[in-house]
Structure formats: C-alpha cells, structure tokens
Amino acid sequence: MANPLSLLGEIHTAVSIIPAVAGLYSFAKYRAIWPETTVGKIYLASLALSAISAFGLSSAGGFNAGHALAIIVLLVSAICLLLPKLSFLGRLMPYLRNLGLSFTYFLLWVPGINETLSRLPPSHPIGNGPDSPPVKAALLAWVALFAAGSLAQAFIVSRRQAKRAVA
C-alpha cells in the first residue's frame, strides 16, 4: 500500500483540486487565467490556500522542494497581480501576466503529478518518487505542454493587441 495521507495532506489535496479545476476551466473559456473574472479569483484564492497548506507537509521533515514551489507560486501570483500597475511595461505586461499565471498553474501540478503517480493505484503505484522514470516522463511531458501552451498564449495576446491597434 502507498504511503497514507495525513489529515493535513488530505485537506491540502482537496483544496488543491479547486485551483486545478478552476485553472483548467479558465484556460478552456478564456485561453488564460484572468484575475478579474470570478473563476480567476477562485483560482488565485484557492491556489494561495493550497500553497500555504503545503508548508505543513513534509515527509522527510523540514524544508523541502514542495515548500520552495509554494513560495514561488505565492511570489509569482503576487507579481502578476501587481503587473497592471507597472505602466513602464507597456505592451509587454499582458505577455508577462499570462506567462506568470500559467506558470503558477504549471507549478501547481508538479507535486501533484509526482504525488499522484507515487500513490496510485494504491496496490501498486506507477512511480515511487520524483526520480522514478514514470514520474520523470510525466513531468517532461508537462514541461512540453507548458511550453506549447505559453507559445499559444503569446500568439493569442499578440492577435488581441493587433485587433485593438486596428480598432
């Protein structure tokens, strides 16, 4: 049997499902995460709760990679919320904001992929930690998807800006 989750681990997992679903919905509907929308607000609030609850988790004790990812997620989210106030960024701002918020979604799934593949199916998990080949392969595919999605978002922002310039 795989390592059981602690109560905090169960709460963290349940909370982390909310930004995973909200982010996916936002990408499907808007092709980006827009903090001004209801789903964007749900995404950011639940992402913050997920990141904060990660600080109470540590299978080895002490600071770990998951804690570092949580700090990065919180910092990037805060920066993305401040970007519209930085007028010197000009036309670069929507590109940076889309990339940053997409990066938070990417980071949300990094430990999620590792933990899921290291725990499921319970009788014989697919992987056994971040160094196992199945987990590495899944994470590599996730990196490729993030890169392709980021390029697609940059193209969408570019087309949106071109339409505004013509209008």
MARLUM-757061 format. One record per atom (N, C-alpha, C): residue number from 1; atom name; x, y negated, z. Coordinates in nm, 2 decimals. Each point is the difference from the previous one (the first is absolute). Example, Ala and Ser with C-alpha at 12.3 -4.5 7.8 and 13.67 -1.06 7.14 Angstrom:
   resi   name       px       py       pz
      1      N     1.32     0.57     0.78
      1     CA    -0.09    -0.12     0.00
      1      C     0.09    -0.12     0.00
      2      N    -0.04    -0.11    -0.07
      2     CA     0.09    -0.11     0.00
      2      C    -0.08    -0.11     0.08
% end
This chain:
   resi   name       px       py       pz
      1      N     0.08     0.12     0.00
      1     CA    -0.08    -0.12     0.00
      1      C     0.09    -0.12     0.00
      2      N    -0.04    -0.10    -0.07
      2     CA     0.07    -0.13    -0.01
      2      C    -0.01    -0.07     0.13
      3      N     0.09    -0.10     0.02
      3     CA     0.00    -0.08     0.12
      3      C    -0.13    -0.07     0.02
      4      N    -0.06     0.02     0.12
      4     CA    -0.13    -0.07     0.02
      4      C     0.02    -0.15     0.02
      5      N    -0.10    -0.07    -0.03
      5     CA     0.00    -0.14     0.02
      5      C    -0.04    -0.04     0.15
      6      N     0.07    -0.10     0.05
      6     CA    -0.04    -0.05     0.13
      6      C    -0.13    -0.08    -0.02
      7      N    -0.06    -0.04     0.11
      7     CA    -0.12    -0.09    -0.01
      7      C     0.03    -0.12    -0.07
      8      N     0.11    -0.07     0.03
      8     CA     0.04    -0.12    -0.07
      8      C     0.02     0.03    -0.15
      9      N     0.06     0.12    -0.03
      9     CA     0.02     0.04    -0.14
      9      C    -0.13     0.01    -0.07
     10      N    -0.10     0.06     0.07
     10     CA    -0.13     0.01    -0.07
     10      C    -0.06    -0.13    -0.02
     11      N     0.01    -0.09     0.10
     11     CA    -0.06    -0.14    -0.02
     11      C     0.07    -0.07    -0.11
     12      N     0.14     0.01     0.00
     12     CA     0.08    -0.07    -0.11
     12      C    -0.04     0.06    -0.13
     13      N    -0.02     0.13    -0.02
     13     CA    -0.04     0.06    -0.12
     13      C    -0.13    -0.05    -0.05
     14      N    -0.10     0.00     0.09
     14     CA    -0.13    -0.05    -0.03
     14      C     0.00    -0.15    -0.04
     15      N     0.07    -0.08     0.07
     15     CA     0.01    -0.14    -0.03
     15      C     0.07    -0.02    -0.14
     16      N     0.10     0.08    -0.02
     16     CA     0.08    -0.01    -0.13
     16      C    -0.08     0.04    -0.12
     17      N    -0.11     0.07     0.01
     17     CA    -0.08     0.04    -0.11
     17      C    -0.08    -0.12    -0.05
     18      N    -0.03    -0.09     0.09
     18     CA    -0.07    -0.12    -0.04
     18      C     0.07    -0.09    -0.11
     19      N     0.13    -0.04     0.03
     19     CA     0.07    -0.08    -0.10
     19      C     0.03     0.09    -0.13
     20      N     0.01     0.13     0.02
     20     CA     0.03     0.08    -0.12
     20      C    -0.12     0.00    -0.10
     21      N    -0.12     0.01     0.06
     21     CA    -0.12    -0.01    -0.08
     21      C    -0.03    -0.14    -0.05
     22      N     0.01    -0.10     0.09
     22     CA    -0.02    -0.14    -0.04
     22      C     0.09    -0.04    -0.11
     23      N     0.13     0.03     0.01
     23     CA     0.10    -0.03    -0.10
     23      C    -0.04     0.06    -0.13
     24      N    -0.03     0.13     0.00
     24     CA    -0.04     0.07    -0.12
     24      C    -0.12    -0.07    -0.07
     25      N    -0.10    -0.03     0.08
     25     CA    -0.12    -0.06    -0.05
     25      C     0.03    -0.14    -0.06
     26      N     0.09    -0.07     0.07
     26     CA     0.04    -0.14    -0.05
     26      C     0.07     0.01    -0.13
     27      N     0.09     0.10    -0.01
     27     CA     0.08     0.02    -0.13
     27      C    -0.10     0.04    -0.11
     28      N    -0.10     0.08     0.03
     28     CA    -0.09     0.04    -0.10
     28      C    -0.09    -0.11    -0.04
     29      N    -0.05    -0.08     0.09
     29     CA    -0.09    -0.11    -0.03
     29      C     0.07    -0.13    -0.06
     30      N     0.11    -0.04     0.07
     30     CA     0.06    -0.12    -0.04
     30      C     0.14     0.01    -0.06
     31      N     0.05     0.12    -0.01
     31     CA     0.14     0.03    -0.05
     31      C     0.11    -0.06     0.09
     32      N    -0.04    -0.03     0.12
     32     CA     0.09    -0.06     0.10
     32      C    -0.07    -0.01     0.13
     33      N     0.08    -0.03     0.10
     33     CA    -0.06    -0.02     0.14
     33      C    -0.01    -0.15     0.01
     34      N    -0.12    -0.05     0.02
     34     CA    -0.03    -0.14     0.01
     34      C    -0.04    -0.03     0.15
     35      N     0.08    -0.07     0.07
     35     CA    -0.03    -0.02     0.15
     35      C    -0.13    -0.08     0.02
     36      N    -0.04    -0.08    -0.11
     36     CA    -0.12    -0.08     0.01
     36      C    -0.13     0.08     0.00
     37      N     0.01     0.12    -0.05
     37     CA    -0.12     0.09    -0.01
     37      C    -0.03     0.07     0.13
     38      N    -0.12     0.05     0.02
     38     CA    -0.03     0.08     0.11
     38      C     0.08     0.12     0.01
     39      N     0.02     0.07    -0.11
     39     CA     0.08     0.12     0.01
     39      C     0.15    -0.03     0.02
     40      N     0.04    -0.11    -0.05
     40     CA     0.14    -0.05     0.03
     40      C     0.02    -0.03     0.15
     41      N    -0.10    -0.06     0.06
     41     CA     0.01    -0.03     0.14
     41      C     0.00     0.13     0.08
     42      N    -0.09     0.10    -0.04
     42     CA     0.00     0.13     0.07
     42      C     0.13     0.07    -0.01
     43      N     0.06    -0.01    -0.13
     43     CA     0.13     0.07    -0.02
     43      C     0.10    -0.06     0.09
     44      N     0.02    -0.13     0.00
     44     CA     0.10    -0.06     0.08
     44      C    -0.01     0.02     0.15
     45      N    -0.13    -0.01     0.05
     45     CA    -0.02     0.02     0.15
     45      C     0.03     0.14     0.04
     46      N    -0.05     0.10    -0.08
     46     CA     0.02     0.14     0.03
     46      C     0.14     0.04    -0.02
     47      N     0.07    -0.06    -0.10
     47     CA     0.14     0.02    -0.02
     47      C     0.08    -0.04     0.12
     48      N    -0.03    -0.12     0.05
     48     CA     0.07    -0.05     0.12
     48      C    -0.02     0.09     0.12
     49      N    -0.13     0.05     0.02
     49     CA    -0.02     0.10     0.11
     49      C     0.07     0.13    -0.02
     50      N     0.01     0.04    -0.12
     50     CA     0.07     0.12    -0.03
     50      C     0.15    -0.02     0.03
     51      N     0.06    -0.11    -0.04
     51     CA     0.14    -0.02     0.02
     51      C     0.03    -0.02     0.15
     52      N    -0.09    -0.07     0.07
     52     CA     0.02    -0.02     0.15
     52      C    -0.01     0.14     0.07
     53      N    -0.10     0.08    -0.04
     53     CA    -0.01     0.13     0.07
     53      C     0.11     0.09    -0.03
     54      N     0.08    -0.02    -0.11
     54     CA     0.11     0.08    -0.03
     54      C     0.11    -0.01     0.10
     55      N     0.01    -0.12     0.07
     55     CA     0.10    -0.02     0.10
     55      C     0.00     0.09     0.12
     56      N    -0.12     0.06     0.02
     56     CA    -0.02     0.09     0.11
     56      C     0.03     0.15    -0.03
     57      N     0.04     0.02    -0.13
     57     CA     0.03     0.13    -0.05
     57      C     0.14     0.03    -0.02
     58      N     0.05     0.11     0.05
     58     CA     0.14     0.04    -0.02
     58      C     0.02     0.14     0.04
     59      N     0.02     0.09    -0.10
     59     CA     0.02     0.14     0.03
     59      C     0.14     0.02     0.06
     60      N     0.10    -0.08    -0.03
     60     CA     0.13     0.01     0.05
     60      C     0.03    -0.09     0.12
     61      N    -0.09    -0.09     0.03
     61     CA     0.03    -0.09     0.10
     61      C     0.08    -0.12    -0.05
     62      N    -0.04    -0.12     0.04
     62     CA     0.07    -0.12    -0.04
     62      C    -0.04    -0.05    -0.14
     63      N     0.07    -0.10    -0.04
     63     CA    -0.02    -0.07    -0.13
     63      C     0.02     0.10    -0.11
     64      N    -0.09     0.00    -0.10
     64     CA     0.02     0.09    -0.12
     64      C    -0.03    -0.07    -0.13
     65      N     0.01     0.07    -0.11
     65     CA    -0.03    -0.06    -0.13
     65      C    -0.14    -0.05    -0.01
     66      N    -0.10     0.07     0.06
     66     CA    -0.14    -0.05     0.00
     66      C    -0.01    -0.13     0.06
     67      N     0.07    -0.03     0.11
     67     CA    -0.01    -0.12     0.07
     67      C     0.06    -0.11    -0.09
     68      N     0.11     0.03    -0.07
     68     CA     0.06    -0.10    -0.10
     68      C    -0.10    -0.03    -0.11
     69      N    -0.07     0.10    -0.05
     69     CA    -0.10    -0.02    -0.11
     69      C    -0.11    -0.09     0.06
     70      N    -0.04     0.02     0.12
     70     CA    -0.11    -0.08     0.06
     70      C     0.04    -0.14     0.01
     71      N     0.12    -0.03     0.04
     71     CA     0.05    -0.14     0.01
     71      C     0.01    -0.06    -0.14
     72      N     0.04     0.07    -0.10
     72     CA     0.01    -0.05    -0.13
     72      C    -0.14    -0.03    -0.05
     73      N    -0.10     0.09     0.02
     73     CA    -0.14    -0.02    -0.04
     73      C    -0.05    -0.13     0.06
     74      N     0.02    -0.02     0.13
     74     CA    -0.05    -0.12     0.07
     74      C     0.06    -0.13    -0.06
     75      N     0.13     0.01    -0.02
     75     CA     0.07    -0.12    -0.05
     75      C    -0.04    -0.03    -0.14
     76      N    -0.01     0.10    -0.09
     76     CA    -0.04    -0.03    -0.14
     76      C    -0.14    -0.05    -0.01
     77      N    -0.09     0.06     0.08
     77     CA    -0.14    -0.05     0.01
     77      C    -0.01    -0.14     0.04
     78      N     0.08    -0.04     0.10
     78     CA     0.00    -0.14     0.05
     78      C     0.05    -0.09    -0.11
     79      N     0.11     0.04    -0.06
     79     CA     0.06    -0.09    -0.11
     79      C    -0.10    -0.01    -0.11
     80      N    -0.07     0.11    -0.04
     80     CA    -0.10    -0.01    -0.11
     80      C    -0.11    -0.10     0.03
     81      N    -0.04     0.00     0.13
     81     CA    -0.11    -0.09     0.04
     81      C     0.05    -0.15     0.00
     82      N     0.13    -0.02     0.01
     82     CA     0.06    -0.14     0.00
     82      C     0.03    -0.04    -0.14
     83      N     0.02     0.09    -0.09
     83     CA     0.05    -0.04    -0.14
     83      C    -0.08    -0.11    -0.06
     84      N    -0.14     0.00     0.00
     84     CA    -0.07    -0.10    -0.06
     84      C     0.03    -0.14     0.05
     85      N     0.05    -0.01     0.12
     85     CA     0.03    -0.13     0.06
     85      C     0.14    -0.06    -0.05
     86      N     0.07     0.09    -0.07
     86     CA     0.14    -0.04    -0.04
     86      C    -0.01    -0.05    -0.15
     87      N    -0.04    -0.12    -0.02
     87     CA    -0.02    -0.06    -0.13
     87      C     0.12     0.01    -0.09
     88      N     0.12     0.00     0.06
     88     CA     0.12     0.00    -0.09
     88      C     0.02     0.13    -0.08
     89      N    -0.08     0.10     0.04
     89     CA     0.01     0.13    -0.08
     89      C    -0.08    -0.01    -0.13
     90      N    -0.09    -0.10    -0.01
     90     CA    -0.07    -0.02    -0.13
     90      C    -0.07     0.13    -0.05
     91      N     0.03     0.02    -0.13
     91     CA    -0.06     0.12    -0.07
     91      C     0.05     0.13     0.05
     92      N     0.11     0.00     0.07
     92     CA     0.06     0.12     0.05
     92      C    -0.08     0.06     0.12
     93      N    -0.08    -0.08     0.07
     93     CA    -0.07     0.04     0.12
     93      C    -0.09     0.12    -0.02
     94      N    -0.09     0.00    -0.10
     94     CA    -0.09     0.12    -0.01
     94      C     0.08     0.13    -0.03
     95      N     0.11    -0.01    -0.07
     95     CA     0.08     0.12    -0.03
     95      C     0.06     0.05     0.14
     96      N     0.05    -0.09     0.07
     96     CA     0.06     0.04     0.13
     96      C    -0.10     0.05     0.10
     97      N    -0.12    -0.06     0.00
     97     CA    -0.11     0.04     0.09
     97      C    -0.05     0.14    -0.04
     98      N    -0.02     0.02    -0.13
     98     CA    -0.05     0.13    -0.04
     98      C     0.11     0.11     0.03
     99      N     0.12    -0.03    -0.03
     99     CA     0.11     0.10     0.03
     99      C     0.01     0.03     0.15
    100      N    -0.01    -0.11     0.08
    100     CA     0.02     0.02     0.14
    100      C    -0.12     0.09     0.06
    101      N    -0.12    -0.04    -0.04
    101     CA    -0.11     0.08     0.06
    101      C    -0.01     0.14    -0.06
    102      N     0.04     0.02    -0.12
    102     CA     0.01     0.14    -0.06
    102      C     0.11     0.07     0.08
    103      N     0.11    -0.07     0.03
    103     CA     0.11     0.06     0.08
    103      C    -0.05     0.05     0.13
    104      N    -0.09    -0.07     0.07
    104     CA    -0.05     0.04     0.13
    104      C    -0.08     0.13    -0.02
    105      N    -0.08     0.01    -0.11
    105     CA    -0.07     0.12    -0.03
    105      C     0.09     0.12    -0.02
    106      N     0.11    -0.03    -0.08
    106     CA     0.10     0.10    -0.02
    106      C     0.05     0.05     0.13
    107      N     0.04    -0.09     0.09
    107     CA     0.07     0.04     0.12
    107      C    -0.10     0.07     0.09
    108      N    -0.13    -0.03     0.00
    108     CA    -0.10     0.07     0.07
    108      C     0.00     0.15    -0.02
    109      N     0.02     0.03    -0.13
    109     CA    -0.01     0.14    -0.04
    109      C     0.13     0.08     0.02
    110      N     0.12    -0.07     0.02
    110     CA     0.12     0.07     0.01
    110      C     0.00     0.10     0.12
    111      N    -0.03    -0.05     0.12
    111     CA    -0.01     0.10     0.11
    111      C    -0.12     0.09    -0.01
    112      N    -0.11    -0.05    -0.07
    112     CA    -0.12     0.08    -0.02
    112      C     0.03     0.12    -0.08
    113      N     0.08    -0.02    -0.11
    113     CA     0.03     0.11    -0.09
    113      C     0.09     0.11     0.08
    114      N     0.10    -0.06     0.07
    114     CA     0.08     0.09     0.08
    114      C    -0.08     0.08     0.10
    115      N    -0.08    -0.07     0.08
    115     CA    -0.07     0.07     0.11
    115      C    -0.10     0.10    -0.06
    116      N    -0.07    -0.04    -0.10
    116     CA    -0.10     0.08    -0.06
    116      C     0.06     0.13    -0.05
    117      N     0.11    -0.01    -0.08
    117     CA     0.06     0.12    -0.06
    117      C     0.07     0.08     0.11
    118      N     0.04    -0.06     0.11
    118     CA     0.07     0.07     0.11
    118      C    -0.10     0.07     0.09
    119      N    -0.13    -0.03    -0.01
    119     CA    -0.10     0.05     0.09
    119      C    -0.11     0.09    -0.07
    120      N    -0.01    -0.02    -0.13
    120     CA    -0.11     0.07    -0.07
    120      C     0.05     0.10    -0.11
    121      N    -0.06     0.11    -0.02
    121     CA    -0.11     0.06     0.09
    121      C     0.06     0.04     0.13
    122      N    -0.08     0.00     0.11
    122     CA     0.05     0.02     0.13
    122      C     0.07     0.14     0.01
    123      N    -0.04     0.10    -0.07
    123     CA     0.06     0.13     0.02
    123      C     0.14     0.01    -0.07
    124      N     0.02    -0.08    -0.10
    124     CA     0.13     0.00    -0.08
    124      C     0.02    -0.13    -0.07
    125      N     0.05    -0.10     0.07
    125     CA     0.01    -0.14    -0.06
    125      C     0.09     0.01    -0.13
    126      N    -0.04    -0.09    -0.09
    126     CA     0.08    -0.01    -0.13
    126      C     0.14    -0.04     0.02
    127      N     0.02    -0.10     0.09
    127     CA     0.14    -0.04     0.03
    127      C     0.03     0.01     0.15
    128      N     0.12    -0.03     0.03
    128     CA     0.04     0.00     0.14
    128      C     0.08    -0.12     0.04
    129      N    -0.04    -0.12    -0.04
    129     CA     0.06    -0.12     0.03
    129      C     0.05    -0.08    -0.12
    130      N     0.05    -0.12     0.02
    130     CA     0.03    -0.08    -0.11
    130      C     0.11     0.05    -0.09
    131      N     0.08     0.09     0.05
    131     CA     0.11     0.05    -0.08
    131      C    -0.03     0.13    -0.08
    132      N    -0.12     0.05     0.01
    132     CA    -0.04     0.12    -0.07
    132      C    -0.03    -0.04    -0.15
    133      N     0.03     0.09    -0.09
    133     CA    -0.02    -0.02    -0.14
    133      C    -0.14    -0.05    -0.04
    134      N    -0.11     0.07     0.05
    134     CA    -0.13    -0.05    -0.04
    134      C    -0.03    -0.14     0.04
    135      N     0.04    -0.04     0.12
    135     CA    -0.02    -0.13     0.05
    135      C     0.08    -0.10    -0.08
    136      N     0.13     0.03    -0.03
    136     CA     0.08    -0.09    -0.08
    136      C    -0.06    -0.02    -0.14
    137      N    -0.05     0.11    -0.06
    137     CA    -0.06    -0.01    -0.13
    137      C    -0.13    -0.08     0.00
    138      N    -0.08     0.02     0.10
    138     CA    -0.12    -0.09     0.01
    138      C     0.03    -0.14     0.02
    139      N     0.10    -0.03     0.08
    139     CA     0.04    -0.14     0.03
    139      C     0.06    -0.06    -0.13
    140      N     0.08     0.08    -0.08
    140     CA     0.05    -0.05    -0.12
    140      C    -0.11    -0.04    -0.10
    141      N    -0.10     0.09    -0.01
    141     CA    -0.12    -0.03    -0.08
    141      C    -0.07    -0.13     0.05
    142      N    -0.01    -0.02     0.13
    142     CA    -0.06    -0.11     0.05
    142      C     0.08    -0.13    -0.03
    143      N     0.13     0.01     0.00
    143     CA     0.08    -0.12    -0.04
    143      C    -0.02    -0.03    -0.15
    144      N    -0.01     0.10    -0.08
    144     CA    -0.02    -0.02    -0.15
    144      C    -0.14    -0.06    -0.02
    145      N    -0.10     0.04     0.08
    145     CA    -0.14    -0.05    -0.02
    145      C     0.00    -0.15     0.05
    146      N     0.07    -0.03     0.11
    146     CA     0.01    -0.14     0.05
    146      C     0.07    -0.08    -0.11
    147      N     0.11     0.04    -0.06
    147     CA     0.07    -0.08    -0.10
    147      C    -0.09    -0.02    -0.12
    148      N    -0.07     0.10    -0.05
    148     CA    -0.09    -0.02    -0.11
    148      C    -0.12    -0.09     0.03
    149      N    -0.05     0.02     0.12
    149     CA    -0.11    -0.09     0.05
    149      C     0.04    -0.14     0.01
    150      N     0.12    -0.03     0.05
    150     CA     0.05    -0.13     0.02
    150      C     0.02    -0.07    -0.14
    151      N     0.05     0.08    -0.10
    151     CA     0.01    -0.06    -0.13
    151      C    -0.13    -0.03    -0.06
    152      N    -0.10     0.09     0.02
    152     CA    -0.13    -0.03    -0.05
    152      C    -0.06    -0.12     0.06
    153      N     0.02    -0.02     0.13
    153     CA    -0.06    -0.12     0.07
    153      C     0.07    -0.12    -0.05
    154      N     0.13     0.00    -0.03
    154     CA     0.07    -0.12    -0.05
    154      C    -0.06    -0.03    -0.13
    155      N    -0.03     0.10    -0.09
    155     CA    -0.06    -0.03    -0.13
    155      C    -0.14    -0.06     0.02
    156      N    -0.08     0.05     0.10
    156     CA    -0.13    -0.06     0.02
    156      C     0.01    -0.14     0.05
    157      N     0.09    -0.03     0.09
    157     CA     0.02    -0.14     0.05
    157      C     0.04    -0.09    -0.12
    158      N     0.09     0.05    -0.08
    158     CA     0.04    -0.08    -0.12
    158      C    -0.11    -0.03    -0.09
    159      N    -0.09     0.10    -0.03
    159     CA    -0.11    -0.03    -0.09
    159      C    -0.10    -0.09     0.07
    160      N    -0.02     0.01     0.13
    160     CA    -0.09    -0.09     0.07
    160      C     0.05    -0.14     0.00
    161      N     0.13    -0.02     0.01
    161     CA     0.06    -0.14     0.00
    161      C    -0.01    -0.05    -0.14
    162      N     0.02     0.08    -0.10
    162     CA    -0.01    -0.05    -0.14
    162      C    -0.14    -0.04    -0.03
    163      N    -0.10     0.07     0.05
    163     CA    -0.14    -0.04    -0.03
    163      C    -0.03    -0.13     0.07
    164      N     0.05    -0.02     0.12
    164     CA    -0.02    -0.13     0.07
    164      C     0.07    -0.11    -0.07
    165      N     0.11     0.02    -0.06
    165     CA     0.07    -0.11    -0.07
    165      C    -0.07    -0.04    -0.13
    166      N    -0.07     0.10    -0.06
    166     CA    -0.08    -0.03    -0.12
    166      C    -0.13    -0.08     0.04
    167      N    -0.06     0.04     0.11
    167     CA    -0.13    -0.05     0.04
    167      C     0.01    -0.15     0.04
% end
